[in-house]
Amino acid sequence: MSAAAAPDLSVTGQRGTDPVDEYVTTLAAALRGPARVKQRLVEEIRDGLADTVAVYADGGMSRDRAARQAVHEFGTPEELVPSCQRELTIAQARHTARRVALTSPFLVACWYLVRNAWTSWTDAGQEGPALHVAQLLAFHLATVAGAGALLAAALLAATGALARWLPTPDRLPAVVAWAGTTASAAMAVATVTLAVAALLAAQWTLIALAGALAAVSHAVMAPSVRACRRCARLPVG
């Protein structure tokens, strides 16, 4: 028994199926990226095919033949995927960079809360090793998150206003993905560290609040970061 073949992205035009619908469905299944951007891109291609079909139908072709001719002129989905995927990958990189830029400052806020707790404990003569370790670790993680936020803001500019004059680097989505991964990991570590510190601390309210902020920030950022890593690994044209 022969091994299973790789999915064929070409349009076969089987009897009883609409060539345009089949083409668009096949193309959409091969693309990865933000749902809204992907839907808009696929709809634009569908509209282009529909316009071409209408032109041929007005010229006297049957609807089925006009659809097949329009699909043939567009090329196979396999030929179209790389250029479409590049647009979606950049869109996903921008989406992820925006998440990093907006959520990373919350880790800075976590450090601020822990620092305030440390100050109040020191003034009351109740300083403890758990809070001291949490403060130091939160500071270093906040530094990482702050650097990630600055890098994300620069990447947003590189794919936004600056893209009008400068080409977008091919490796930029991968840079966004790993910058986001680093910031997301920092938030995950901060969440665990602050949770442990809150359990050991006598006055745990501020530390628990800081841990909750870190956990929420990680939850908001992580899905977008994973999607960006997947898109960055896909071939683009």
C-alpha positions as CSV (number, residue, x, y, z in Angstrom):
1,M,0.0,0.0,0.0
2,S,1.5,3.3,-1.0
3,A,2.2,6.1,1.4
4,A,-0.3,8.9,1.7
5,A,0.4,11.7,-0.7
6,A,0.7,15.3,0.4
7,P,-2.4,17.5,0.0
8,D,-2.8,18.8,-3.5
9,L,-3.6,22.5,-3.6
10,S,-4.6,22.5,-7.2
11,V,-8.2,23.0,-8.2
12,T,-9.6,19.8,-9.7
13,G,-13.0,21.1,-10.7
14,Q,-15.0,17.9,-9.9
15,R,-18.4,17.5,-11.3
16,G,-21.1,19.0,-9.0
17,T,-18.7,21.5,-7.3
18,D,-18.4,25.2,-8.1
19,P,-14.8,25.9,-9.2
20,V,-14.7,29.3,-7.5
21,D,-16.0,27.9,-4.2
22,E,-13.6,25.0,-4.4
23,Y,-10.7,27.3,-5.2
24,V,-11.4,29.7,-2.3
25,T,-12.0,26.9,0.2
26,T,-8.7,25.2,-0.7
27,L,-6.8,28.5,-0.5
28,A,-8.3,29.4,2.9
29,A,-7.5,26.0,4.3
30,A,-3.8,26.5,3.4
31,L,-3.4,30.0,5.0
32,R,-2.6,30.9,8.6
33,G,-3.0,34.3,10.2
34,P,-5.3,36.7,12.0
35,A,-8.9,35.6,11.3
36,R,-10.2,39.0,10.2
37,V,-7.2,39.7,7.9
38,K,-7.5,36.2,6.4
39,Q,-11.2,36.5,5.8
40,R,-10.7,39.9,4.1
41,L,-7.9,38.5,1.9
42,V,-9.9,35.5,0.9
43,E,-13.0,37.6,0.2
44,E,-11.0,39.9,-2.0
45,I,-9.8,36.9,-4.1
46,R,-13.4,35.6,-4.3
47,D,-14.6,39.0,-5.5
48,G,-11.8,39.1,-8.1
49,L,-12.8,35.6,-9.4
50,A,-16.5,36.6,-9.4
51,D,-15.7,39.7,-11.5
52,T,-13.7,37.6,-14.0
53,V,-16.5,35.1,-14.2
54,A,-19.1,37.8,-14.8
55,V,-17.0,39.2,-17.7
56,Y,-16.8,35.8,-19.4
57,A,-20.4,35.1,-18.8
58,D,-21.4,38.4,-20.3
59,G,-19.4,37.4,-23.3
60,G,-21.5,34.3,-23.9
61,M,-19.7,31.6,-21.9
62,S,-21.7,29.3,-19.7
63,R,-21.4,29.9,-15.9
64,D,-19.5,26.7,-15.3
65,R,-17.0,27.3,-18.1
66,A,-16.6,30.9,-17.2
67,A,-15.8,29.9,-13.6
68,R,-13.2,27.3,-14.8
69,Q,-11.6,29.8,-17.0
70,A,-11.4,32.4,-14.3
71,V,-9.8,29.9,-11.9
72,H,-7.3,28.9,-14.6
73,E,-6.2,32.5,-15.1
74,F,-5.7,33.0,-11.3
75,G,-3.3,30.1,-11.1
76,T,-3.5,27.3,-8.7
77,P,-4.0,27.9,-4.9
78,E,-0.5,26.4,-4.4
79,E,1.0,29.2,-6.6
80,L,-1.0,31.9,-4.7
81,V,-0.4,30.7,-1.1
82,P,3.2,32.1,-0.6
83,S,2.3,35.7,-1.5
84,C,-0.9,35.6,0.5
85,Q,0.8,34.0,3.5
86,R,3.5,36.7,3.5
87,E,0.7,39.3,4.0
88,L,-0.9,37.3,6.7
89,T,2.4,36.6,8.4
90,I,3.2,40.3,8.6
91,A,-0.3,41.0,9.9
92,Q,0.2,38.4,12.6
93,A,3.5,39.9,13.5
94,R,1.9,43.3,13.9
95,H,-0.9,41.8,16.0
96,T,1.6,40.1,18.3
97,A,3.9,43.1,18.5
98,R,0.8,45.2,19.5
99,R,0.0,42.6,22.3
100,V,3.5,42.7,23.6
101,A,3.7,46.5,23.5
102,L,0.4,46.8,25.4
103,T,0.8,44.0,28.0
104,S,4.5,44.1,28.8
105,P,4.1,47.3,30.9
106,F,1.9,45.3,33.3
107,L,5.0,43.4,34.4
108,V,6.6,46.8,35.3
109,A,3.4,47.5,37.3
110,C,4.0,44.2,39.1
111,W,7.5,45.2,40.1
112,Y,6.1,48.5,41.3
113,L,3.6,46.8,43.6
114,V,6.2,44.4,45.0
115,R,8.6,47.4,45.6
116,N,5.9,49.2,47.5
117,A,5.2,46.1,49.6
118,W,8.9,45.8,50.3
119,T,9.1,49.5,51.3
120,S,6.2,49.1,53.7
121,W,7.6,45.9,55.2
122,T,11.0,47.5,55.7
123,D,9.5,50.6,57.4
124,A,7.6,48.3,59.7
125,G,10.7,46.1,60.4
126,Q,9.0,43.1,58.9
127,E,11.1,42.5,55.8
128,G,11.5,38.8,54.8
129,P,13.6,36.8,52.4
130,A,10.6,35.7,50.3
131,L,9.6,39.3,49.4
132,H,13.2,40.3,48.9
133,V,13.7,37.5,46.3
134,A,10.4,38.3,44.7
135,Q,11.4,42.0,44.4
136,L,14.7,41.2,42.8
137,L,13.3,38.7,40.3
138,A,10.3,41.0,39.5
139,F,12.8,43.8,38.8
140,H,14.8,41.7,36.3
141,L,11.7,40.3,34.7
142,A,10.2,43.8,34.4
143,T,13.4,44.9,32.7
144,V,13.0,42.0,30.1
145,A,9.4,42.9,29.6
146,G,10.2,46.6,29.2
147,A,12.8,45.8,26.5
148,G,10.3,43.6,24.8
149,A,7.8,46.5,24.8
150,L,10.3,48.8,23.2
151,L,11.3,46.3,20.6
152,A,7.6,45.6,19.8
153,A,6.9,49.3,19.3
154,A,9.9,49.5,16.9
155,L,8.6,46.5,15.0
156,L,5.2,48.1,14.7
157,A,6.8,51.2,13.2
158,A,8.9,49.0,10.8
159,T,5.8,47.3,9.5
160,G,3.6,50.4,9.6
161,A,4.6,53.9,8.7
162,L,8.2,53.0,7.8
163,A,7.0,50.2,5.5
164,R,6.0,52.9,3.0
165,W,9.7,53.7,2.4
166,L,11.6,50.6,3.5
167,P,11.0,47.0,2.7
168,T,9.9,44.7,5.5
169,P,12.7,42.4,6.5
170,D,12.0,38.7,5.9
171,R,13.1,37.7,9.4
172,L,11.1,40.4,11.2
173,P,8.1,38.1,12.0
174,A,10.5,35.6,13.6
175,V,12.1,38.4,15.6
176,V,8.6,39.4,16.8
177,A,7.7,35.8,17.6
178,W,10.8,35.3,19.8
179,A,10.6,38.7,21.4
180,G,7.0,37.9,22.4
181,T,8.0,34.4,23.6
182,T,10.7,35.9,25.9
183,A,8.2,38.5,27.3
184,S,5.5,35.8,27.7
185,A,8.0,33.5,29.5
186,A,9.0,36.3,31.8
187,M,5.4,36.9,32.7
188,A,4.9,33.1,33.4
189,V,8.0,33.0,35.7
190,A,6.8,36.2,37.4
191,T,3.4,34.6,38.0
192,V,4.9,31.6,39.7
193,T,7.4,33.6,41.7
194,L,4.9,36.0,43.0
195,A,2.4,33.2,43.9
196,V,5.0,31.5,46.0
197,A,6.1,34.8,47.6
198,A,2.4,35.5,48.4
199,L,2.1,32.2,50.2
200,L,5.2,32.8,52.3
201,A,4.5,36.5,53.1
202,A,2.6,37.7,56.1
203,Q,1.1,40.6,54.2
204,W,0.4,39.1,50.8
205,T,-2.3,41.3,49.3
206,L,0.0,43.5,47.0
207,I,2.1,40.5,46.0
208,A,-1.0,38.5,45.1
209,L,-2.3,41.4,43.0
210,A,1.0,41.6,41.2
211,G,0.9,37.9,40.5
212,A,-2.7,38.2,39.1
213,L,-1.5,41.0,36.8
214,A,1.3,38.9,35.5
215,A,-1.0,35.9,35.0
216,V,-3.5,37.9,33.0
217,S,-0.8,39.5,30.9
218,H,0.6,36.1,30.1
219,A,-2.8,34.8,29.2
220,V,-3.5,37.7,26.8
221,M,-0.1,37.5,25.1
222,A,0.6,33.8,24.8
223,P,-1.9,32.8,22.1
224,S,-0.8,35.5,19.8
225,V,2.8,34.6,20.4
226,R,2.2,31.0,19.5
227,A,0.3,32.0,16.3
228,C,3.2,34.3,15.3
229,R,5.7,31.5,15.8
230,R,3.6,29.2,13.6
231,C,3.3,31.9,10.8
232,A,7.0,32.7,11.0
233,R,7.8,29.1,10.1
234,L,5.7,29.0,7.0
235,P,7.2,29.7,3.5
236,V,6.3,33.0,2.0
237,G,6.8,34.5,-1.4
